[in-house]
Amino acid sequence: MKRILTQLLNLPDVVVESSLKEGSVLILSVSKKVKSAVCPHCGTKSEHLHQNQNYLVKDLPMGDKEVILNLNRRRFKCKKCRKTFSERLDFVGMKKGFTHRYAEYIVKQVISSNVSNVAENNGLSDEEVKVFRGKLPPESFNVNSMIEDVAQNLLPIDMSNLRRLGIDEISLVKGQGKFIVVLVDIDTGKLIGLVKERKQIVIENFMKMWGKEILEKIEEVSIDMTGNYKNLVEKVCPNALVTVDRFHVTKVIHQELNEARIEEKKTALELNIELREKAFDSLKGNKFTLLKAENKLTYKQKDKLDKIREASPLLKIMHSLKEEFHDIFDKSEDLGEGILWLLDWLDKAEPYYQKSVKTIERWFGEIIGYFERKTTNGVVEGINNKLKLIKRSGFGFRNFRNFEIRALLSWHYNINLAR
């Protein structure tokens, strides 16, 4: 039986000495096969057993049974340097109440779910904690401790191949004006860093931790139209071309178009009753019909769009210009063509998109970089949405470090739950 349990346990050089069942819990007394350990102080192998130290750690379940290891971490005395030391166990950290593989097992579930559900599904309920109180250390049931344990083997992230960086920001607490900065490897589409505030000096210090060699290899940085980011990139990434993400430029166009829609709706209220009813019905609640790409509209939405254009000649022109703007970025084949088309568009759009035209002219050099390399920061939007889901599934993170690690693991950890 002990031999079978040893095989099922499948921990290298570890044998099961005895077993005990307590309800749905299987307690296995285990020890290492070898009778010696290497002194961490002088590197000498020692067989001089000084003391046996038993404690309980949680391991992967076997079938429907929770598994607790009654582990003997022996202490040896080195004959050479005369110091005592605890043997090193590859499968469990020092002073940890869980094996590394159990921590991985829990973290993989947390990434796809939330802490409460994972705790309940793995027997980490109040009742089970009470059963083993005094026998298992409190951190055995601390998911954040398990996440830290797994993160030690994955962080810091290898960025030796980072060439195109995306910088964006996201508000995780709606309405409070608190933003974090999101750093993304555009080529891999993976999150590579989070900065807890958007002050330039804080972001600069964070990026400098990557090292001068990494920063000098970055060829391009895609940003929104925030001056601080441009200045930051020029300071810490000396060889990088700064480009403005096309989706942020489009967002400016959409915002001004929607503002015009709202103004047209207000104007409609001042018309006579018959015209007011026709115009108002066309404009009310049709924001997304107006902003969405026309070739992606349904037949019903296209019918609404026709009514909007019929009701408002101004919105008809502005919508046409918006569609033309999209085409410039979608269809231009090289830098020269893109620049000529954009200049032509600015000339036609100036009477209708005064704010947007001024913004584009101010960032013209960074915007036209898209036509040469076709770099887009669009992947960041998907990452931002996933970050919000992580925030919600964690029911709020009072500790930014916990959220940062949880987020990075979501992109850099294999969530295949097979044993």
VOPAGU-2260 file (C-alpha; in pm, 1 decimal, decimal comma):
REM VOPAGU-2260
SITE   aa  ch    i         X         Y         Z
SITE  MET   A    0       0,0       0,0       0,0
SITE  LYS   A    1     282,8     240,0      89,0
SITE  ARG   A    2     447,8     166,4    -245,4
SITE  ILE   A    3     124,6     241,0    -435,9
SITE  LEU   A    4      70,7     566,5    -243,1
SITE  THR   A    5     432,3     665,4    -314,7
SITE  GLN   A    6     372,1     613,0    -685,6
SITE  LEU   A    7      45,6     807,3    -675,4
SITE  LEU   A    8     209,4    1090,8    -483,3
SITE  ASN   A    9     475,2    1116,1    -755,4
SITE  LEU   A   10     722,8    1339,5    -575,7
SITE  PRO   A   11    1088,0    1269,3    -673,4
SITE  ASP   A   12    1291,1    1096,7    -398,6
SITE  VAL   A   13     997,8    1104,9    -156,5
SITE  VAL   A   14     842,8     793,4       2,0
SITE  VAL   A   15     519,3     747,0     194,3
SITE  GLU   A   16     585,5     599,8     539,9
SITE  SER   A   17     223,7     573,8     657,1
SITE  SER   A   18    -126,7     703,0     586,2
SITE  LEU   A   19    -431,5     811,2     784,8
SITE  LYS   A   20    -784,8     897,9     672,8
SITE  GLU   A   21    -992,3    1161,4     850,8
SITE  GLY   A   22   -1323,4    1189,3     665,9
SITE  SER   A   23   -1251,5    1329,7     320,6
SITE  VAL   A   24    -890,2    1405,2     411,5
SITE  LEU   A   25    -595,7    1174,4     348,3
SITE  ILE   A   26    -288,8    1242,4     563,8
SITE  LEU   A   27      34,6    1095,2     430,6
SITE  SER   A   28     349,7    1080,8     641,6
SITE  VAL   A   29     639,8    1126,8     399,5
SITE  SER   A   30    1017,4    1161,4     401,8
SITE  LYS   A   31    1303,4    1179,5     153,8
SITE  LYS   A   32    1479,4     860,6      44,4
SITE  VAL   A   33    1830,9     996,1      72,0
SITE  LYS   A   34    1996,6    1005,0     413,5
SITE  SER   A   35    2210,1    1311,5     352,5
SITE  ALA   A   36    2183,0    1679,8     263,0
SITE  VAL   A   37    2417,6    1948,2     129,3
SITE  CYS   A   38    2517,3    2223,8     370,0
SITE  PRO   A   39    2410,6    2561,7     224,1
SITE  HIS   A   40    2693,1    2735,8     411,4
SITE  CYS   A   41    2997,1    2545,3     283,2
SITE  GLY   A   42    2859,0    2302,2      24,4
SITE  THR   A   43    2965,7    1987,3     211,7
SITE  LYS   A   44    2741,8    1680,0     208,6
SITE  SER   A   45    2635,6    1580,7     559,3
SITE  GLU   A   46    2474,9    1263,5     698,4
SITE  HIS   A   47    2482,6    1381,8    1060,1
SITE  LEU   A   48    2112,2    1402,3    1154,7
SITE  HIS   A   49    2059,3    1670,4    1414,5
SITE  GLN   A   50    1681,2    1682,9    1450,0
SITE  ASN   A   51    1351,9    1571,4    1291,2
SITE  GLN   A   52    1098,0    1845,9    1228,0
SITE  ASN   A   53     748,5    1742,7    1125,7
SITE  TYR   A   54     483,0    1976,5     995,6
SITE  LEU   A   55     178,7    1958,2     769,0
SITE  VAL   A   56     155,6    2087,5     412,7
SITE  LYS   A   57    -131,6    2076,1     168,0
SITE  ASP   A   58     -80,7    1889,8    -160,1
SITE  LEU   A   59    -280,7    1807,3    -472,9
SITE  PRO   A   60    -598,2    1607,4    -411,3
SITE  MET   A   61    -619,4    1238,3    -499,1
SITE  GLY   A   62    -959,3    1174,4    -651,5
SITE  ASP   A   63   -1216,4    1309,0    -406,0
SITE  LYS   A   64    -968,7    1312,1    -116,3
SITE  GLU   A   65    -786,1    1619,5       7,1
SITE  VAL   A   66    -421,6    1537,7      68,9
SITE  ILE   A   67    -218,0    1662,7     362,6
SITE  LEU   A   68     148,7    1568,5     385,3
SITE  ASN   A   69     292,4    1509,2     729,7
SITE  LEU   A   70     636,9    1614,1     619,3
SITE  ASN   A   71     965,3    1551,9     795,9
SITE  ARG   A   72    1207,2    1829,5     703,7
SITE  ARG   A   73    1522,7    1706,1     873,6
SITE  ARG   A   74    1790,3    1923,2    1026,9
SITE  PHE   A   75    2153,4    1823,0     980,3
SITE  LYS   A   76    2478,4    1934,2    1139,8
SITE  CYS   A   77    2772,6    1994,7     910,0
SITE  LYS   A   78    3095,2    1833,7    1031,9
SITE  LYS   A   79    3305,9    2080,7     836,2
SITE  CYS   A   80    3163,8    2421,5     934,2
SITE  ARG   A   81    2977,7    2292,7    1244,2
SITE  LYS   A   82    2657,0    2474,7    1149,2
SITE  THR   A   83    2309,2    2322,7    1158,7
SITE  PHE   A   84    2075,0    2352,4     863,9
SITE  SER   A   85    1740,1    2226,6     730,8
SITE  GLU   A   86    1743,5    2007,0     424,2
SITE  ARG   A   87    1626,0    2161,8     100,3
SITE  LEU   A   88    1302,4    2020,0     -40,6
SITE  ASP   A   89    1240,1    2104,5    -404,0
SITE  PHE   A   90     865,2    2059,6    -385,7
SITE  VAL   A   91     786,0    2296,8     -95,4
SITE  GLY   A   92     917,9    2635,7      10,2
SITE  MET   A   93    1059,7    2716,7     350,3
SITE  LYS   A   94     786,3    2790,8     607,0
SITE  LYS   A   95     514,8    2726,4     348,4
SITE  GLY   A   96     201,8    2529,9     427,1
SITE  PHE   A   97     154,7    2404,0      69,9
SITE  THR   A   98     358,1    2235,8    -201,5
SITE  HIS   A   99     464,0    2430,5    -510,3
SITE  ARG   A  100     238,0    2219,3    -729,6
SITE  TYR   A  101     -60,6    2279,5    -502,9
SITE  ALA   A  102       2,7    2654,1    -528,8
SITE  GLU   A  103      10,6    2619,9    -909,5
SITE  TYR   A  104    -310,0    2416,9    -898,2
SITE  ILE   A  105    -488,4    2690,3    -702,5
SITE  VAL   A  106    -342,9    2980,9    -903,1
SITE  LYS   A  107    -451,1    2826,2   -1233,0
SITE  GLN   A  108    -806,9    2814,1   -1101,3
SITE  VAL   A  109    -797,2    3166,5    -959,7
SITE  ILE   A  110    -691,9    3303,7   -1300,1
SITE  SER   A  111   -1008,8    3163,1   -1455,8
SITE  SER   A  112   -1241,9    3221,4   -1160,8
SITE  ASN   A  113   -1242,7    3413,1    -831,6
SITE  VAL   A  114   -1094,2    3356,2    -489,3
SITE  SER   A  115   -1422,3    3272,8    -315,4
SITE  ASN   A  116   -1523,5    3005,7    -566,8
SITE  VAL   A  117   -1176,3    2852,1    -570,3
SITE  ALA   A  118   -1165,9    2839,9    -190,6
SITE  GLU   A  119   -1504,2    2670,1    -177,7
SITE  ASN   A  120   -1426,3    2422,9    -457,1
SITE  ASN   A  121   -1102,2    2315,4    -290,8
SITE  GLY   A  122   -1227,5    2262,4      59,8
SITE  LEU   A  123   -1089,8    2588,1     191,8
SITE  SER   A  124   -1412,6    2660,2     377,1
SITE  ASP   A  125   -1443,8    2781,0     736,3
SITE  GLU   A  126   -1535,7    2428,3     845,4
SITE  GLU   A  127   -1220,6    2271,8     699,7
SITE  VAL   A  128    -997,8    2545,3     841,4
SITE  LYS   A  129   -1144,6    2475,7    1181,7
SITE  VAL   A  130   -1075,0    2101,6    1151,1
SITE  PHE   A  131    -702,8    2160,1    1096,9
SITE  ARG   A  132    -658,6    2471,0    1311,5
SITE  GLY   A  133    -334,7    2439,8    1501,6
SITE  LYS   A  134    -205,0    2172,9    1263,6
SITE  LEU   A  135    -169,6    2375,1     943,9
SITE  PRO   A  136     -15,9    2722,8     936,8
SITE  PRO   A  137    -260,9    3003,0     836,2
SITE  GLU   A  138     -82,8    3068,4     505,5
SITE  SER   A  139    -189,1    2719,5     390,7
SITE  PHE   A  140    -521,0    2879,6     301,7
SITE  ASN   A  141    -388,9    3217,4     187,6
SITE  VAL   A  142    -440,2    3235,3    -187,5
SITE  ASN   A  143    -226,8    3549,0    -216,8
SITE  SER   A  144      62,4    3361,4     -58,1
SITE  MET   A  145      19,3    3086,5    -317,3
SITE  ILE   A  146      14,5    3342,4    -599,1
SITE  GLU   A  147     339,1    3492,5    -468,6
SITE  ASP   A  148     491,0    3143,8    -452,1
SITE  VAL   A  149     411,0    3073,9    -817,4
SITE  ALA   A  150     513,9    3422,4    -929,2
SITE  GLN   A  151     866,4    3377,6    -795,9
SITE  ASN   A  152     936,0    3131,3   -1078,0
SITE  LEU   A  153     784,8    3351,6   -1351,7
SITE  LEU   A  154     880,4    3705,0   -1256,6
SITE  PRO   A  155    1044,0    3923,3   -1360,7
SITE  ILE   A  156     921,8    3869,8   -1714,9
SITE  ASP   A  157    1180,7    3810,2   -1985,0
SITE  MET   A  158    1172,5    4115,1   -2212,7
SITE  SER   A  159    1490,0    4051,4   -2410,6
SITE  ASN   A  160    1281,2    4035,4   -2731,1
SITE  LEU   A  161    1077,2    4350,6   -2663,1
SITE  ARG   A  162    1085,9    4574,0   -2970,8
SITE  ARG   A  163     744,6    4744,2   -2988,0
SITE  LEU   A  164     592,2    4880,6   -2669,4
SITE  GLY   A  165     236,4    4999,2   -2614,8
SITE  ILE   A  166     154,4    5244,3   -2334,4
SITE  ASP   A  167    -199,5    5317,1   -2223,0
SITE  GLU   A  168    -389,5    5389,1   -1903,8
SITE  ILE   A  169    -700,5    5252,7   -1743,9
SITE  SER   A  170    -927,5    5355,3   -1459,3
SITE  LEU   A  171   -1004,3    5053,6   -1244,0
SITE  VAL   A  172   -1215,7    5246,4    -994,2
SITE  LYS   A  173   -1483,7    5421,8   -1193,2
SITE  GLY   A  174   -1546,3    5784,6   -1106,7
SITE  GLN   A  175   -1255,3    5821,3    -864,3
SITE  GLY   A  176    -999,8    5951,9   -1111,9
SITE  LYS   A  177    -745,7    5687,2   -1016,5
SITE  PHE   A  178    -556,9    5554,5   -1317,2
SITE  ILE   A  179    -293,7    5287,5   -1362,9
SITE  VAL   A  180     -55,9    5268,8   -1658,6
SITE  VAL   A  181     -62,7    4957,7   -1875,9
SITE  LEU   A  182     253,0    4844,0   -2058,6
SITE  VAL   A  183     215,7    4592,3   -2340,3
SITE  ASP   A  184     443,6    4402,3   -2576,3
SITE  ILE   A  185     262,0    4477,2   -2903,5
SITE  ASP   A  186     423,1    4189,1   -3093,1
SITE  THR   A  187     319,6    3920,6   -2842,1
SITE  GLY   A  188      -0,8    4092,6   -2732,2
SITE  LYS   A  189      90,2    4034,5   -2367,8
SITE  LEU   A  190      83,7    4254,4   -2062,3
SITE  ILE   A  191     438,6    4316,5   -1938,4
SITE  GLY   A  192     386,9    4570,6   -1662,5
SITE  LEU   A  193     150,1    4780,1   -1455,0
SITE  VAL   A  194     238,2    5112,1   -1291,3
SITE  LYS   A  195      14,6    5215,7   -1003,1
SITE  GLU   A  196       2,0    5585,1   -1100,4
SITE  ARG   A  197      57,2    5790,9   -1412,9
SITE  LYS   A  198     310,8    6041,8   -1286,5
SITE  GLN   A  199     598,5    6056,4   -1533,8
SITE  ILE   A  200     867,1    6004,6   -1270,8
SITE  VAL   A  201     691,9    5692,0   -1140,0
SITE  ILE   A  202     659,6    5541,4   -1489,1
SITE  GLU   A  203    1018,1    5637,2   -1568,6
SITE  ASN   A  204    1154,6    5467,1   -1256,9
SITE  PHE   A  205     949,0    5156,0   -1333,3
SITE  MET   A  206    1077,0    5128,3   -1690,4
SITE  LYS   A  207    1435,4    5190,6   -1584,4
SITE  MET   A  208    1416,4    4871,5   -1378,1
SITE  TRP   A  209    1407,6    4683,5   -1711,7
SITE  GLY   A  210    1765,8    4791,2   -1767,2
SITE  LYS   A  211    1940,0    5015,1   -2019,3
SITE  GLU   A  212    2000,8    4730,1   -2264,3
SITE  ILE   A  213    1628,1    4649,6   -2292,9
SITE  LEU   A  214    1526,1    5014,4   -2327,4
SITE  GLU   A  215    1780,1    5081,2   -2602,4
SITE  LYS   A  216    1649,5    4785,8   -2806,9
SITE  ILE   A  217    1293,8    4923,0   -2817,4
SITE  GLU   A  218    1231,4    5042,0   -3174,5
SITE  GLU   A  219     881,7    5185,8   -3145,6
SITE  VAL   A  220     641,8    5299,2   -2874,4
SITE  SER   A  221     271,9    5343,8   -2947,6
SITE  ILE   A  222      93,7    5593,4   -2721,3
SITE  ASP   A  223    -221,6    5799,5   -2691,9
SITE  MET   A  224    -209,3    6176,4   -2733,2
SITE  THR   A  225     -79,7    6252,4   -2385,5
SITE  GLY   A  226     225,7    6476,5   -2383,1
SITE  ASN   A  227     376,5    6313,0   -2075,3
SITE  TYR   A  228     414,9    5978,9   -2251,4
SITE  LYS   A  229     586,5    6134,9   -2550,2
SITE  ASN   A  230     837,4    6313,6   -2327,9
SITE  LEU   A  231     888,6    5997,7   -2125,8
SITE  VAL   A  232     962,5    5782,4   -2431,3
SITE  GLU   A  233    1208,9    6034,3   -2570,8
SITE  LYS   A  234    1387,8    6031,0   -2235,4
SITE  VAL   A  235    1413,8    5658,2   -2157,4
SITE  CYS   A  236    1392,6    5492,5   -2502,1
SITE  PRO   A  237    1650,9    5683,5   -2709,0
SITE  ASN   A  238    1618,3    5466,0   -3020,2
SITE  ALA   A  239    1239,6    5439,5   -3029,9
SITE  LEU   A  240    1005,4    5596,2   -3283,4
SITE  VAL   A  241     698,7    5745,0   -3112,6
SITE  THR   A  242     368,9    5673,9   -3286,9
SITE  VAL   A  243      14,5    5762,4   -3190,6
SITE  ASP   A  244    -226,2    5474,1   -3194,0
SITE  ARG   A  245    -485,4    5509,2   -3472,4
SITE  PHE   A  246    -768,1    5404,8   -3239,3
SITE  HIS   A  247    -701,9    5698,8   -3008,7
SITE  VAL   A  248    -714,9    5933,5   -3307,2
SITE  THR   A  249   -1039,8    5771,7   -3419,9
SITE  LYS   A  250   -1175,6    5816,1   -3067,4
SITE  VAL   A  251   -1125,0    6193,5   -3100,4
SITE  ILE   A  252   -1318,2    6193,5   -3429,6
SITE  HIS   A  253   -1600,7    5987,1   -3278,0
SITE  GLN   A  254   -1624,5    6212,9   -2976,6
SITE  GLU   A  255   -1668,2    6524,6   -3188,0
SITE  LEU   A  256   -1920,4    6350,2   -3412,5
SITE  ASN   A  257   -2124,8    6246,2   -3109,9
SITE  GLU   A  258   -2111,2    6600,2   -2971,8
SITE  ALA   A  259   -2255,2    6720,9   -3303,3
SITE  ARG   A  260   -2531,2    6458,7   -3276,9
SITE  ILE   A  261   -2625,5    6588,7   -2932,4
SITE  GLU   A  262   -2631,1    6948,9   -3053,5
SITE  GLU   A  263   -2843,0    6853,9   -3354,4
SITE  LYS   A  264   -3087,0    6680,4   -3121,9
SITE  LYS   A  265   -3116,0    6996,3   -2910,2
SITE  THR   A  266   -3171,1    7203,1   -3223,1
SITE  ALA   A  267   -3449,4    6966,9   -3329,6
SITE  LEU   A  268   -3646,9    7061,8   -3018,4
SITE  GLU   A  269   -3665,2    7421,4   -3141,3
SITE  LEU   A  270   -3821,9    7327,9   -3477,8
SITE  ASN   A  271   -4193,4    7313,7   -3549,6
SITE  ILE   A  272   -4377,8    7008,9   -3421,0
SITE  GLU   A  273   -4383,0    6801,8   -3741,1
SITE  LEU   A  274   -4015,0    6852,5   -3828,7
SITE  ARG   A  275   -3911,9    6820,7   -3463,5
SITE  GLU   A  276   -4077,9    6482,4   -3428,9
SITE  LYS   A  277   -3916,1    6352,6   -3748,8
SITE  ALA   A  278   -3566,4    6476,1   -3661,7
SITE  PHE   A  279   -3579,1    6383,6   -3293,6
SITE  ASP   A  280   -3697,9    6028,7   -3364,6
SITE  SER   A  281   -3409,5    5985,6   -3607,3
SITE  LEU   A  282   -3143,1    6120,1   -3372,6
SITE  LYS   A  283   -3256,7    5977,0   -3040,0
SITE  GLY   A  284   -3062,8    5673,1   -2916,6
SITE  ASN   A  285   -2865,3    5628,2   -3238,7
SITE  LYS   A  286   -2517,0    5708,4   -3111,6
SITE  PHE   A  287   -2364,1    5370,5   -3196,3
SITE  THR   A  288   -2538,2    5353,8   -3532,2
SITE  LEU   A  289   -2367,0    5679,2   -3623,3
SITE  LEU   A  290   -2023,5    5584,2   -3485,9
SITE  LYS   A  291   -2001,2    5223,3   -3595,8
SITE  ALA   A  292   -1832,3    5145,7   -3929,3
SITE  GLU   A  293   -2101,2    5153,2   -4195,9
SITE  ASN   A  294   -1991,9    4823,6   -4353,3
SITE  LYS   A  295   -2052,6    4651,7   -4018,3
SITE  LEU   A  296   -2408,5    4777,1   -3967,6
SITE  THR   A  297   -2709,0    4546,1   -3984,1
SITE  TYR   A  298   -2990,2    4617,6   -4231,8
SITE  LYS   A  299   -3196,1    4765,5   -3948,7
SITE  GLN   A  300   -2909,0    4989,7   -3840,4
SITE  LYS   A  301   -2847,9    5103,3   -4198,4
SITE  ASP   A  302   -3212,3    5205,6   -4220,1
SITE  LYS   A  303   -3166,3    5412,6   -3901,4
SITE  LEU   A  304   -2853,0    5567,9   -4047,5
SITE  ASP   A  305   -3043,5    5675,6   -4360,6
SITE  LYS   A  306   -3303,1    5847,8   -4141,5
SITE  ILE   A  307   -3030,2    6028,2   -3947,2
SITE  ARG   A  308   -2868,6    6152,8   -4267,4
SITE  GLU   A  309   -3205,5    6262,9   -4401,3
SITE  ALA   A  310   -3288,3    6448,2   -4079,2
SITE  SER   A  311   -2951,3    6621,9   -4044,5
SITE  PRO   A  312   -2742,9    6733,8   -4345,6
SITE  LEU   A  313   -2460,3    6823,6   -4103,8
SITE  LEU   A  314   -2441,6    6472,6   -3957,8
SITE  LYS   A  315   -2459,0    6330,5   -4309,6
SITE  ILE   A  316   -2141,2    6519,3   -4404,8
SITE  MET   A  317   -1964,9    6443,3   -4076,8
SITE  HIS   A  318   -2051,0    6073,7   -4100,5
SITE  SER   A  319   -1913,2    6060,9   -4453,9
SITE  LEU   A  320   -1591,4    6224,7   -4338,3
SITE  LYS   A  321   -1566,5    5979,6   -4048,1
SITE  GLU   A  322   -1594,9    5686,3   -4290,1
SITE  GLU   A  323   -1334,7    5841,9   -4518,1
SITE  PHE   A  324   -1100,1    5883,2   -4221,6
SITE  HIS   A  325   -1128,9    5510,7   -4143,9
SITE  ASP   A  326   -1051,8    5427,0   -4506,7
SITE  ILE   A  327    -730,2    5629,5   -4498,8
SITE  PHE   A  328    -587,1    5401,2   -4229,3
SITE  ASP   A  329    -737,5    5082,1   -4370,4
SITE  LYS   A  330    -644,6    5127,3   -4734,6
SITE  SER   A  331    -325,7    5334,3   -4755,7
SITE  GLU   A  332     -38,8    5116,5   -4876,9
SITE  ASP   A  333     261,0    5328,0   -4787,8
SITE  LEU   A  334     375,8    5636,4   -4598,6
SITE  GLY   A  335     352,6    5876,5   -4893,4
SITE  GLU   A  336       1,3    5775,7   -4987,9
SITE  GLY   A  337    -116,9    5790,5   -4627,9
SITE  ILE   A  338      25,7    6138,5   -4575,2
SITE  LEU   A  339    -135,4    6276,6   -4894,0
SITE  TRP   A  340    -475,3    6128,3   -4811,4
SITE  LEU   A  341    -463,1    6254,8   -4453,2
SITE  LEU   A  342    -364,1    6607,0   -4562,2
SITE  ASP   A  343    -652,2    6609,9   -4810,6
SITE  TRP   A  344    -891,4    6489,7   -4538,4
SITE  LEU   A  345    -777,3    6760,2   -4295,8
SITE  ASP   A  346    -849,9    7026,6   -4555,5
SITE  LYS   A  347   -1204,6    6894,5   -4616,9
SITE  ALA   A  348   -1281,2    6820,8   -4252,8
SITE  GLU   A  349   -1163,3    7148,0   -4097,2
SITE  PRO   A  350   -1507,0    7323,7   -4116,3
SITE  TYR   A  351   -1678,1    7026,7   -3948,1
SITE  TYR   A  352   -1416,7    6870,3   -3718,3
SITE  GLN   A  353   -1236,9    7175,9   -3587,7
SITE  LYS   A  354   -1122,3    7020,1   -3257,6
SITE  SER   A  355   -1011,9    6694,8   -3418,7
SITE  VAL   A  356    -825,6    6869,2   -3700,0
SITE  LYS   A  357    -628,6    7080,4   -3452,1
SITE  THR   A  358    -540,9    6771,6   -3247,5
SITE  ILE   A  359    -430,2    6575,2   -3554,8
SITE  GLU   A  360    -219,0    6864,9   -3681,3
SITE  ARG   A  361     -51,2    6892,9   -3341,1
SITE  TRP   A  362      36,6    6521,3   -3343,3
SITE  PHE   A  363      78,9    6485,6   -3719,2
SITE  GLY   A  364     435,4    6350,1   -3710,5
SITE  GLU   A  365     347,0    6077,2   -3460,9
SITE  ILE   A  366      19,6    5984,8   -3632,6
SITE  ILE   A  367     166,5    5930,5   -3980,3
SITE  GLY   A  368     410,9    5677,9   -3833,1
SITE  TYR   A  369     124,8    5430,2   -3861,1
SITE  PHE   A  370     136,4    5438,8   -4239,9
SITE  GLU   A  371     495,2    5317,0   -4239,4
SITE  ARG   A  372     479,7    5034,6   -3983,6
SITE  LYS   A  373     104,0    4975,7   -3936,3
SITE  THR   A  374     155,4    4958,1   -3560,6
SITE  THR   A  375    -163,2    4965,0   -3359,1
SITE  ASN   A  376    -220,5    4972,3   -2987,2
SITE  GLY   A  377    -558,4    4804,7   -3032,3
SITE  VAL   A  378    -443,1    4496,0   -2843,3
SITE  VAL   A  379    -426,4    4712,9   -2532,0
SITE  GLU   A  380    -802,7    4761,3   -2540,3
SITE  GLY   A  381    -855,2    4387,2   -2507,1
SITE  ILE   A  382    -601,3    4375,6   -2225,9
SITE  ASN   A  383    -774,0    4664,0   -2048,2
SITE  ASN   A  384   -1106,9    4480,9   -2063,5
SITE  LYS   A  385    -948,9    4168,0   -1918,3
SITE  LEU   A  386    -789,8    4372,1   -1639,5
SITE  LYS   A  387   -1134,2    4498,4   -1542,7
SITE  LEU   A  388   -1262,6    4140,8   -1527,6
SITE  ILE   A  389    -970,4    4041,1   -1305,1
SITE  LYS   A  390   -1048,1    4335,5   -1078,7
SITE  ARG   A  391   -1412,7    4233,8   -1049,9
SITE  SER   A  392   -1341,4    3864,1    -996,1
SITE  GLY   A  393   -1100,7    3956,0    -716,4
SITE  PHE   A  394   -1375,9    4161,2    -548,9
SITE  GLY   A  395   -1134,3    4452,6    -527,8
SITE  PHE   A  396    -764,0    4450,0    -452,5
SITE  ARG   A  397    -658,5    4657,6    -151,6
SITE  ASN   A  398    -298,8    4564,3    -227,8
SITE  PHE   A  399    -176,8    4679,8    -570,9
SITE  ARG   A  400      99,9    4416,8    -568,1
SITE  ASN   A  401    -159,6    4138,1    -543,3
SITE  PHE   A  402    -347,2    4276,5    -841,2
SITE  GLU   A  403     -26,6    4327,6   -1042,2
SITE  ILE   A  404      88,8    3968,2    -993,0
SITE  ARG   A  405    -257,4    3828,6   -1060,2
SITE  ALA   A  406    -273,3    4026,0   -1386,3
SITE  LEU   A  407      74,4    3928,3   -1507,0
SITE  LEU   A  408       8,1    3560,7   -1436,6
SITE  SER   A  409    -304,5    3582,1   -1652,8
SITE  TRP   A  410     -84,8    3645,7   -1957,7
SITE  HIS   A  411     230,9    3457,5   -1867,2
SITE  TYR   A  412     106,4    3139,7   -1702,8
SITE  ASN   A  413     -20,5    2821,1   -1861,8
SITE  ILE   A  414    -373,4    2772,0   -1731,4
SITE  ASN   A  415    -402,3    2410,9   -1848,0
SITE  LEU   A  416    -532,5    2241,0   -1533,1
SITE  ALA   A  417    -419,7    1889,9   -1619,7
SITE  ARG   A  418    -202,1    1727,0   -1351,7
